[in-house]
Amino acid sequence: MWLNHFEDQTVGEALLDRIVHRSHVFNLEGESMRKKRGKEVGKFLILVQVRRHFNS
């Protein structure tokens, strides 16, 4: 997939090799913080809409 963004596959492989050469892999467990925050934001937006509906 990444290599589709480079005209020359060798250049793409070399760039990706440089990026991940000294990288570390962290295996995280549990629910994603993005999902948790998304749920909180969704609940807040519903609450705001309900309040606006009854206050108008």
C-alpha positions as CSV (number, residue, x, y, z in Angstrom):
1,M,0.0,0.0,0.0
2,W,2.7,2.5,1.0
3,L,4.8,1.7,-2.1
4,N,2.0,2.8,-4.4
5,H,2.8,6.4,-3.3
6,F,6.3,6.2,-4.8
7,E,7.1,6.1,-8.4
8,D,10.2,4.0,-7.8
9,Q,9.6,1.0,-5.4
10,T,13.2,0.9,-4.4
11,V,13.1,4.6,-3.1
12,G,9.9,3.8,-1.2
13,E,11.4,0.8,0.4
14,A,14.5,2.7,1.4
15,L,12.5,5.6,2.9
16,L,10.3,3.2,4.9
17,D,13.4,1.3,6.1
18,R,14.9,4.6,7.4
19,I,11.7,5.5,9.2
20,V,11.2,2.1,11.0
21,H,14.8,1.2,11.5
22,R,15.0,2.5,15.1
23,S,11.3,2.2,15.9
24,H,9.8,0.3,18.8
25,V,6.6,-1.7,18.8
26,F,4.2,-1.2,21.7
27,N,1.4,-3.7,22.0
28,L,-1.3,-1.9,23.9
29,E,-4.4,-3.5,25.4
30,G,-7.8,-2.2,26.3
31,E,-10.2,0.2,24.5
32,S,-8.8,2.9,22.3
33,M,-8.7,6.4,23.9
34,R,-10.2,7.8,20.6
35,K,-13.2,5.4,21.0
36,K,-13.6,6.4,24.6
37,R,-13.5,10.1,23.8
38,G,-15.7,9.7,20.8
39,K,-18.4,8.1,23.0
40,E,-18.1,10.9,25.5
41,V,-18.4,13.5,22.8
42,G,-21.4,11.7,21.3
43,K,-23.2,11.6,24.6
44,F,-22.5,15.3,25.1
45,L,-23.9,16.2,21.7
46,I,-27.1,14.3,22.3
47,L,-27.5,16.0,25.6
48,V,-27.1,19.4,24.0
49,Q,-29.6,18.6,21.3
50,V,-32.2,17.4,23.8
51,R,-31.8,20.5,25.9
52,R,-32.1,22.7,22.9
53,H,-35.3,20.9,21.8
54,F,-37.0,21.3,25.2
55,N,-35.8,24.9,25.8
56,S,-37.1,26.2,22.4
